Amino acid sequence: MGCNMSNGRKNSGRIGLVVAILVALLSTGGLVAAFLANASPYVTIAEAKQLQGDNLHLAGDILKETLTVDGAAQTVRFRLKDEKGDVVDVLYRGPQPANMGEATKVVVVGGVKDGVFQANKMLVKCPSKYESQRKGGS
């Protein structure tokens, strides 16, 4: 009368499978939580003024007459007008983007502090050559 070892192996195999599934589920949950924590929503100026945080995306038009660049201090200041017509002062700390002079639209990432949108990132959007060809040619 010997012991039946195959039953013990089956149980340890099932336990290993359950542990592997649990680890996979926890890892997936952790990735989703990290993504959601780092996701930064596009907001309007009104929403940016109400929300806390420094990872908000704000898109709008640069009011060119308000654009000032301080190369020594590495700051860019301008007023931004969003799609709803609201306007906010923007302060970007960093080197001036190379195509800032041609830029018409911008996306800034940051948050509102003391009534000014403090941007830590800036993506400028210039009109494409295809837009100017459409206006003039077709």
WOZI-V115710 format. One line per field, one symbol per residue. psi: psi as a letter, one per 40 degrees, with the letter a starting at -180 (. if undefined). burial: + if it has 16 or more other C-alpha atoms within 10 Angstrom, else -. A space follows every 10 residues. Layout:
psi=???
burial=???
This chain:
psi=hiihdddddd dddddddddd dddddddddd dddddddehh ihiidddddd iiiffihhia hhgdeehhhg ddefihiiih haeeeiiihh hhhiihidfd dehdiihiha ihhfehhhhe ihhihihidd ddddddd.
burial=---------- ---------- ---------- ---------- -+-++--++- ---+++++++ ++-------- -----+++++ ++----++++ ++++-+---+ --+-++++++ ++----+++- -+-++----- --------
